[in-house]
């Protein structure tokens, strides 16, 4: 298998038609469990999950789209996510609803991903093994502050004009890399 996709918060690989995928919002998958693939493609909090997995296994190349990365408290993230949803073209489509049946898992995963030191992990990923794609119009989650953090780490950052945080906005750019 050449790649595997890890979706963002309360999203599914099946809904995004990105198979194979890890359904981290539907199944209790340990981020330390080795992923056997050449590339891990992670979006948003799925990108953060991919970084944790890389830190434990160091066996894949990473293509991350709109990763969250920066540490903020729970309420700050909820506020940012709500602002994003309020302004997003795609609100919360029916294809994502199955994730709502797993609220305990979602909250557990959210806290698990929010409490990581991505600064340290990003410093250790070989520069030829990571590319980050960001929507330039992402104002709330992978915002300008996050973009500056990524640039300061010396990571290859591709910024997509006119794209927001939504996977569909950056998907084509990611697929070009694969």
N, C-alpha and C positions, 0 to 999 in steps of 0.2 A: 504494500500500500504506500503510495507516494505522499499523501497528506491526510490529515484529519482536521475537522473543523470543531471549534468549541464556541458556542454561541454566548452572546451577552446576557445580561440580567433578565431573568424570566422569559427567555427565548428558547427555541428549539432548533436543532440542526434540521430536523424533518420539515418544519415550517419553512425554513430558509432554503430547502432543497439542496443542502450541503451535506451529502452523504459520501463517505462515512463521517460521522460526527459523534462527539461525546455529549450526552444529554445530562449535563451537570446540574440542571435545574429540575430534572425529573428523577434522577437516580443518585444515590449516595456514593459517588465515585471519589476515591481518595486521590487528591492532587499529587501525592507522592508516588502513586502507582505508575510504573514505567509505560510510556506510550511507544509502541513499536511502529514508527513511521519516519520518513525522511523530513517532512515539514509538519509542524503544528501551526495551524491558522487559528488565531483566537481573536474574537471581537469583544471590545469593551471589557467587562469583567471576565469574560472567557479568555481574553488576552492575559489578564492578571493570573488566572488559573494556569495558563500555559507557562508563564514565567516561573511560578512555583514548581511546576512539574519539571521544567528544565533545570532548576536549581538542585533538585533532588537526583536527577538522572543524567543530565548533560549529554544526551544522545540525539537530539534533534536540532533542526534549524527552525527559527521562529519567524513567522510573518504575523505581526500584530496590527490590528486595525482599531483605532481609537481606544487605546488602553486607558484605564483610569489612573493607575500608578500612584498618584499623590495621596499621602495620608491626610485624612480629614475625619472629623468625628461623624458618628452615625447620622445626626440630625442635619449636618451640612450636606451629606450625600443624599439624604432623602429630599431635601429642598432642591438640590441640583437636578435630581432625577425627575422630580415633579415639574420643575421649570422646563426641562427637556420635553417631557411628555406633553405639556401644555402647548408647546410651540411646534412639536413634531407634526409632519404631515400624516404619518401613520401612527395613530394613537395607541391602541392595544388590540390588534386584530384577533379574530377568533382562533387563528392558528396557534396563538401563544397561550390561550386560555388553559390548556392542560397543566401548565406550570403552576397555576393558582390552586391546584389540588394538593400541592406540596408546600404549604406555607412554612412548616417547621424546617424543612430542608432548605428552603430559600433563605430564611433568616440565618440559619447556621452557616450556609455557604457565604452569605453576604459578610458576616462578621469574620469568617475565616479569611476572606480575600482583603478585607479592609485593614487587617492587622498585620500586614506584611511589610518588610523592609525592601521595597523594590529598588531603592537606590543601590544597595549592596548587590542585589542580583544582577541588575543591569550593568554594573561595573565588571562583573565576571563573565558575561556572555561575550564570546569572541565576536568582533565586529562583522566578520564575514558570515556569521550565523544568525543575524537578526536584521530585519527590516521592519520599520513601523510606518503604517499608512494612516494619515489623519485627514479628516474633513476640515478644511479651513474655516468653515462656518460653525463648527462645534464650539458653542459658547459656554456650555455648562459642565461637560464631563471630561472630554479630552480637550480642554480649553487652551488658550494661549500660554498660560502658566505651565501647563503640562508639556506643551510643545517646546518651551524654553528649557525645561528640565531635560527633555529627551535630547535636544541639541547640545546642551552642556555636557551630557554623558558621551557625546561623540557617536551616537547611534544614527544610522542612515534613516532619515525621516523624509517621507514623500507626502507632500500636502496637496490635497485634491481641491482645486477651485470649485466653488459652488456646492460642495458636499458638506453635510452636517454630520451628526453622530451616527445616523442610521446606517446599518450594514449595507443596505441596497445602494446607498450613495457612494460607497467605497469598494464595493464588491468587484467591479470590473478591473479596478487598479490592482487589487490583490490577485485576481485570477491571472493577470498579465505576468506577474512575478512567478507563479507556479509554472 
